[in-house]
């Protein structure tokens, strides 16, 4: 499975200014370009608590979903360059969006500066228990022989889950129908309810070694990076 990352970004001109003064001097606004419940949101909230405890200032998480994180990123790009507005995003903001959107309101390479690579996590493919496939090989065979394309859910059009699944289809010659949702908080319950047959998710941890497990009622399709998981 592909490995995904979550990174922190700040307004690029922040690093051109003097850093002689202590940081932060006031509450820090943490923008997340997805609705609550997805991995970037969960990580941002865990990070906000730890940074607040360590640095003695509030880190306030604000969800501004839409346009593949472009809305949240644009807010950060236009923010005062004092380091008090930051973005938590997966790699799609620099790896996908510049190629997907004909026109963006900002240049992610010019207007945003990477602060830190925060999280690296593998993706895992889960399927509803009704799907007669217990492995990637069986799922590929099913995707090639099914009379109608199998529906799969993602966190939205152009999301890294969507692009990865489309690459999977192209490489395996399978046929699945994309059904986009506004984040994992909506797509995972839809999968568990049986409205979709499969979904890509990220395997994440909370920084303390506690790994997220497959949702109850969903079956993990094994990949090399996930051998041994249920």
TORKOL-4160 file (C-alpha; in steps of 0.2 Angstrom, whole numbers, padded with zeros to 4 digits, m for minus):
230
<pt num="1" X="0000" Y="0000" Z="0000"/>
<pt num="2" X="0005" Y="0018" Z="m0003"/>
<pt num="3" X="0013" Y="0028" Z="0012"/>
<pt num="4" X="0005" Y="0045" Z="0016"/>
<pt num="5" X="0011" Y="0059" Z="0026"/>
<pt num="6" X="0004" Y="0073" Z="0036"/>
<pt num="7" X="0015" Y="0089" Z="0036"/>
<pt num="8" X="0014" Y="0107" Z="0044"/>
<pt num="9" X="0015" Y="0122" Z="0033"/>
<pt num="10" X="0016" Y="0141" Z="0037"/>
<pt num="11" X="0015" Y="0156" Z="0027"/>
<pt num="12" X="0032" Y="0156" Z="0017"/>
<pt num="13" X="0037" Y="0174" Z="0021"/>
<pt num="14" X="0036" Y="0170" Z="0040"/>
<pt num="15" X="0054" Y="0162" Z="0038"/>
<pt num="16" X="0060" Y="0177" Z="0029"/>
<pt num="17" X="0056" Y="0188" Z="0045"/>
<pt num="18" X="0067" Y="0189" Z="0060"/>
<pt num="19" X="0064" Y="0174" Z="0072"/>
<pt num="20" X="0073" Y="0183" Z="0087"/>
<pt num="21" X="0057" Y="0185" Z="0097"/>
<pt num="22" X="0050" Y="0170" Z="0106"/>
<pt num="23" X="0036" Y="0160" Z="0097"/>
<pt num="24" X="0022" Y="0159" Z="0100"/>
<pt num="25" X="0017" Y="0175" Z="0107"/>
<pt num="26" X="m0002" Y="0172" Z="0106"/>
<pt num="27" X="m0014" Y="0158" Z="0102"/>
<pt num="28" X="m0010" Y="0149" Z="0086"/>
<pt num="29" X="m0023" Y="0145" Z="0073"/>
<pt num="30" X="m0022" Y="0127" Z="0066"/>
<pt num="31" X="m0031" Y="0125" Z="0049"/>
<pt num="32" X="m0036" Y="0108" Z="0043"/>
<pt num="33" X="m0043" Y="0107" Z="0026"/>
<pt num="34" X="m0055" Y="0092" Z="0030"/>
<pt num="35" X="m0070" Y="0089" Z="0041"/>
<pt num="36" X="m0069" Y="0082" Z="0058"/>
<pt num="37" X="m0065" Y="0064" Z="0060"/>
<pt num="38" X="m0051" Y="0061" Z="0047"/>
<pt num="39" X="m0033" Y="0058" Z="0051"/>
<pt num="40" X="m0027" Y="0076" Z="0048"/>
<pt num="41" X="m0040" Y="0082" Z="0060"/>
<pt num="42" X="m0036" Y="0069" Z="0073"/>
<pt num="43" X="m0018" Y="0072" Z="0072"/>
<pt num="44" X="m0020" Y="0091" Z="0072"/>
<pt num="45" X="m0030" Y="0090" Z="0088"/>
<pt num="46" X="m0018" Y="0078" Z="0097"/>
<pt num="47" X="m0003" Y="0090" Z="0091"/>
<pt num="48" X="m0013" Y="0105" Z="0097"/>
<pt num="49" X="m0014" Y="0098" Z="0115"/>
<pt num="50" X="0004" Y="0093" Z="0116"/>
<pt num="51" X="0010" Y="0110" Z="0109"/>
<pt num="52" X="m0001" Y="0120" Z="0120"/>
<pt num="53" X="0006" Y="0110" Z="0135"/>
<pt num="54" X="0024" Y="0112" Z="0130"/>
<pt num="55" X="0024" Y="0130" Z="0124"/>
<pt num="56" X="0011" Y="0138" Z="0135"/>
<pt num="57" X="m0001" Y="0145" Z="0122"/>
<pt num="58" X="m0017" Y="0139" Z="0115"/>
<pt num="59" X="m0017" Y="0130" Z="0098"/>
<pt num="60" X="m0034" Y="0131" Z="0091"/>
<pt num="61" X="m0039" Y="0119" Z="0077"/>
<pt num="62" X="m0051" Y="0125" Z="0064"/>
<pt num="63" X="m0059" Y="0114" Z="0051"/>
<pt num="64" X="m0061" Y="0123" Z="0034"/>
<pt num="65" X="m0065" Y="0109" Z="0022"/>
<pt num="66" X="m0067" Y="0111" Z="0003"/>
<pt num="67" X="m0057" Y="0111" Z="m0014"/>
<pt num="68" X="m0045" Y="0097" Z="m0009"/>
<pt num="69" X="m0038" Y="0108" Z="0006"/>
<pt num="70" X="m0036" Y="0123" Z="m0005"/>
<pt num="71" X="m0048" Y="0134" Z="0005"/>
<pt num="72" X="m0038" Y="0131" Z="0021"/>
<pt num="73" X="m0021" Y="0132" Z="0013"/>
<pt num="74" X="m0026" Y="0149" Z="0005"/>
<pt num="75" X="m0031" Y="0156" Z="0022"/>
<pt num="76" X="m0013" Y="0151" Z="0028"/>
<pt num="77" X="m0005" Y="0158" Z="0013"/>
<pt num="78" X="m0014" Y="0175" Z="0015"/>
<pt num="79" X="m0011" Y="0176" Z="0034"/>
<pt num="80" X="0000" Y="0188" Z="0043"/>
<pt num="81" X="0017" Y="0181" Z="0042"/>
<pt num="82" X="0020" Y="0179" Z="0060"/>
<pt num="83" X="0019" Y="0160" Z="0062"/>
<pt num="84" X="0003" Y="0160" Z="0071"/>
<pt num="85" X="m0008" Y="0153" Z="0057"/>
<pt num="86" X="m0002" Y="0135" Z="0052"/>
<pt num="87" X="m0009" Y="0121" Z="0041"/>
<pt num="88" X="m0010" Y="0103" Z="0044"/>
<pt num="89" X="m0012" Y="0094" Z="0027"/>
<pt num="90" X="m0008" Y="0077" Z="0019"/>
<pt num="91" X="0004" Y="0077" Z="0004"/>
<pt num="92" X="m0010" Y="0081" Z="m0008"/>
<pt num="93" X="m0008" Y="0099" Z="m0006"/>
<pt num="94" X="0009" Y="0099" Z="m0015"/>
<pt num="95" X="0009" Y="0082" Z="m0024"/>
<pt num="96" X="m0009" Y="0082" Z="m0032"/>
<pt num="97" X="m0017" Y="0099" Z="m0032"/>
<pt num="98" X="m0005" Y="0108" Z="m0043"/>
<pt num="99" X="m0008" Y="0095" Z="m0056"/>
<pt num="100" X="m0027" Y="0093" Z="m0053"/>
<pt num="101" X="m0033" Y="0111" Z="m0052"/>
<pt num="102" X="m0031" Y="0122" Z="m0068"/>
<pt num="103" X="m0030" Y="0137" Z="m0057"/>
<pt num="104" X="m0026" Y="0139" Z="m0038"/>
<pt num="105" X="m0028" Y="0155" Z="m0028"/>
<pt num="106" X="m0010" Y="0152" Z="m0021"/>
<pt num="107" X="0006" Y="0144" Z="m0026"/>
<pt num="108" X="0009" Y="0130" Z="m0013"/>
<pt num="109" X="0028" Y="0130" Z="m0017"/>
<pt num="110" X="0030" Y="0149" Z="m0016"/>
<pt num="111" X="0017" Y="0154" Z="m0003"/>
<pt num="112" X="0018" Y="0140" Z="0009"/>
<pt num="113" X="0034" Y="0134" Z="0018"/>
<pt num="114" X="0035" Y="0117" Z="0025"/>
<pt num="115" X="0038" Y="0117" Z="0044"/>
<pt num="116" X="0039" Y="0098" Z="0048"/>
<pt num="117" X="0035" Y="0081" Z="0041"/>
<pt num="118" X="0024" Y="0076" Z="0056"/>
<pt num="119" X="0016" Y="0059" Z="0052"/>
<pt num="120" X="0020" Y="0045" Z="0039"/>
<pt num="121" X="0007" Y="0031" Z="0038"/>
<pt num="122" X="0003" Y="0017" Z="0026"/>
<pt num="123" X="m0014" Y="0015" Z="0018"/>
<pt num="124" X="m0025" Y="0000" Z="0020"/>
<pt num="125" X="m0040" Y="m0006" Z="0010"/>
<pt num="126" X="m0055" Y="m0012" Z="0019"/>
<pt num="127" X="m0071" Y="m0020" Z="0012"/>
<pt num="128" X="m0088" Y="m0023" Z="0018"/>
<pt num="129" X="m0091" Y="m0041" Z="0025"/>
<pt num="130" X="m0103" Y="m0044" Z="0011"/>
<pt num="131" X="m0089" Y="m0043" Z="m0002"/>
<pt num="132" X="m0084" Y="m0061" Z="m0007"/>
<pt num="133" X="m0065" Y="m0057" Z="m0007"/>
<pt num="134" X="m0053" Y="m0060" Z="0007"/>
<pt num="135" X="m0037" Y="m0054" Z="m0001"/>
<pt num="136" X="m0031" Y="m0041" Z="m0014"/>
<pt num="137" X="m0030" Y="m0055" Z="m0027"/>
<pt num="138" X="m0048" Y="m0060" Z="m0024"/>
<pt num="139" X="m0054" Y="m0042" Z="m0024"/>
<pt num="140" X="m0045" Y="m0039" Z="m0041"/>
<pt num="141" X="m0053" Y="m0055" Z="m0048"/>
<pt num="142" X="m0070" Y="m0049" Z="m0042"/>
<pt num="143" X="m0067" Y="m0032" Z="m0049"/>
<pt num="144" X="m0063" Y="m0039" Z="m0066"/>
<pt num="145" X="m0078" Y="m0051" Z="m0067"/>
<pt num="146" X="m0092" Y="m0042" Z="m0058"/>
<pt num="147" X="m0107" Y="m0038" Z="m0070"/>
<pt num="148" X="m0108" Y="m0020" Z="m0063"/>
<pt num="149" X="m0093" Y="m0009" Z="m0056"/>
<pt num="150" X="m0091" Y="m0011" Z="m0037"/>
<pt num="151" X="m0094" Y="0006" Z="m0028"/>
<pt num="152" X="m0080" Y="0012" Z="m0017"/>
<pt num="153" X="m0080" Y="0027" Z="m0006"/>
<pt num="154" X="m0066" Y="0041" Z="m0003"/>
<pt num="155" X="m0064" Y="0057" Z="0006"/>
<pt num="156" X="m0068" Y="0067" Z="m0009"/>
<pt num="157" X="m0064" Y="0071" Z="m0027"/>
<pt num="158" X="m0046" Y="0073" Z="m0030"/>
<pt num="159" X="m0041" Y="0066" Z="m0012"/>
<pt num="160" X="m0026" Y="0055" Z="m0010"/>
<pt num="161" X="m0038" Y="0041" Z="m0007"/>
<pt num="162" X="m0047" Y="0044" Z="m0024"/>
<pt num="163" X="m0031" Y="0046" Z="m0034"/>
<pt num="164" X="m0023" Y="0030" Z="m0026"/>
<pt num="165" X="m0038" Y="0020" Z="m0029"/>
<pt num="166" X="m0039" Y="0026" Z="m0047"/>
<pt num="167" X="m0021" Y="0021" Z="m0049"/>
<pt num="168" X="m0025" Y="0004" Z="m0042"/>
<pt num="169" X="m0039" Y="0002" Z="m0055"/>
<pt num="170" X="m0027" Y="0007" Z="m0069"/>
<pt num="171" X="m0013" Y="m0005" Z="m0063"/>
<pt num="172" X="m0025" Y="m0020" Z="m0060"/>
<pt num="173" X="m0037" Y="m0018" Z="m0074"/>
<pt num="174" X="m0052" Y="m0018" Z="m0062"/>
<pt num="175" X="m0068" Y="m0008" Z="m0063"/>
<pt num="176" X="m0074" Y="0001" Z="m0047"/>
<pt num="177" X="m0086" Y="0016" Z="m0046"/>
<pt num="178" X="m0080" Y="0031" Z="m0036"/>
<pt num="179" X="m0092" Y="0039" Z="m0023"/>
<pt num="180" X="m0084" Y="0054" Z="m0015"/>
<pt num="181" X="m0089" Y="0060" Z="0002"/>
<pt num="182" X="m0084" Y="0075" Z="0012"/>
<pt num="183" X="m0071" Y="0067" Z="0023"/>
<pt num="184" X="m0068" Y="0050" Z="0032"/>
<pt num="185" X="m0081" Y="0055" Z="0045"/>
<pt num="186" X="m0094" Y="0052" Z="0032"/>
<pt num="187" X="m0087" Y="0038" Z="0021"/>
<pt num="188" X="m0082" Y="0026" Z="0034"/>
<pt num="189" X="m0100" Y="0025" Z="0042"/>
<pt num="190" X="m0107" Y="0023" Z="0024"/>
<pt num="191" X="m0095" Y="0008" Z="0021"/>
<pt num="192" X="m0100" Y="0000" Z="0037"/>
<pt num="193" X="m0118" Y="0002" Z="0033"/>
<pt num="194" X="m0115" Y="m0008" Z="0017"/>
<pt num="195" X="m0118" Y="0007" Z="0005"/>
<pt num="196" X="m0101" Y="0004" Z="m0003"/>
<pt num="197" X="m0090" Y="m0011" Z="m0005"/>
<pt num="198" X="m0073" Y="m0004" Z="m0001"/>
<pt num="199" X="m0062" Y="0010" Z="0005"/>
<pt num="200" X="m0044" Y="0016" Z="0007"/>
<pt num="201" X="m0039" Y="0022" Z="0024"/>
<pt num="202" X="m0024" Y="0027" Z="0033"/>
<pt num="203" X="m0016" Y="0017" Z="0047"/>
<pt num="204" X="m0012" Y="0029" Z="0060"/>
<pt num="205" X="m0005" Y="0031" Z="0077"/>
<pt num="206" X="m0007" Y="0043" Z="0091"/>
<pt num="207" X="0011" Y="0046" Z="0094"/>
<pt num="208" X="0012" Y="0034" Z="0109"/>
<pt num="209" X="0012" Y="0018" Z="0099"/>
<pt num="210" X="m0006" Y="0015" Z="0099"/>
<pt num="211" X="m0011" Y="0010" Z="0082"/>
<pt num="212" X="m0028" Y="0012" Z="0074"/>
<pt num="213" X="m0037" Y="m0004" Z="0070"/>
<pt num="214" X="m0049" Y="m0009" Z="0056"/>
<pt num="215" X="m0067" Y="m0003" Z="0059"/>
<pt num="216" X="m0078" Y="m0016" Z="0067"/>
<pt num="217" X="m0087" Y="m0025" Z="0053"/>
<pt num="218" X="m0074" Y="m0021" Z="0040"/>
<pt num="219" X="m0062" Y="m0033" Z="0033"/>
<pt num="220" X="m0044" Y="m0029" Z="0030"/>
<pt num="221" X="m0037" Y="m0033" Z="0013"/>
<pt num="222" X="m0019" Y="m0038" Z="0016"/>
<pt num="223" X="m0004" Y="m0029" Z="0009"/>
<pt num="224" X="0014" Y="m0032" Z="0011"/>
<pt num="225" X="0015" Y="m0017" Z="0024"/>
<pt num="226" X="0000" Y="m0024" Z="0034"/>
<pt num="227" X="0005" Y="m0042" Z="0036"/>
<pt num="228" X="m0001" Y="m0049" Z="0053"/>
<pt num="229" X="m0015" Y="m0036" Z="0054"/>
<pt num="230" X="m0033" Y="m0043" Z="0056"/>
